[in-house]
Amino acid sequence: MTGRPFYTAPRGADGAAANSFDLLFGGVEITTRGPKAAPSGGFAIGLERLTAQILELPNLRQAMLYPRDRHKLPP
């Protein structure tokens, strides 16, 4: 389980795999989910990432309502 974050639960007795998943769309990670210390029933989807992939935008900032970068930090 060397490729997963420390907080994801191991799967199986040997712990070689993580009990988590990544949802990829067009090579871009849209969401990640895995059981952690406190159980929860959902996961969050990166709406801007999903929108940018569906519209085939060249830059993720074009899908954001209020884009932020090093020149514009406050919303």
N, C-alpha and C positions, 0 to 999 in steps of 0.2 A: 504494500500500500504506500509506496514511496511517492507516487504521483498525485496523491490527493491531500487536501488540507488536513491538519491534525484533528480538527473537530468533527470530521465525518466518521460515522461508526463503521467498524470493519464488518465484512460479510464473510461468513464461514468460520470454521474453527481455526484455520491457519492464519487468518487475517490478511491474506494475499490480495484481496479485492475489497473495495469500499462499497458500502451500501448507499450509493448515491447515483445521480445521473446528471448529465448536461444535455440541454436541448439546443441543438445546433441548426441553423437555417442559413444555407448558402455559405457555410464556413465560419459564421459568426455565432458566438454563444448568446442565446436569447435568455436562458434561465439556467439555474443550477438548483438542485434539490437533493437533500439527504437528511436523515434523522440526526438530530443534535442532542445536547443534554436535555433541553426542554422540548417535549413533543409539540408539534403544531400541525395544523391540517391543510396548509396551503403553501404556495410559493409565489413569487413575484416575477412577472414577465417584464423585461426591459422594453417598454412601449416604443421608445425612440429607436432602439435597435431593430425591433420588428418592423416598424414603419419604414425605416431606411432600407431594409432588405426588400420589402415588398415593392417599394417605389424605385428600387435600384439607384438610390442616391449615392453620389461619390463621396460625400462627407456626412458623418453622423450628425454634426451640428445643424445641417439643413432640415433635420426631422425634429429638432427641439424647439419648444415654444420660447424658452428663454435660454439660449446657449451661453455658456460661460467658458472663458479661456483665461490665459494669464494676463490679458489686458482688461478684461471685464469680469471681476470676481463677484460683486453683489448682483443679485437678480434684478 
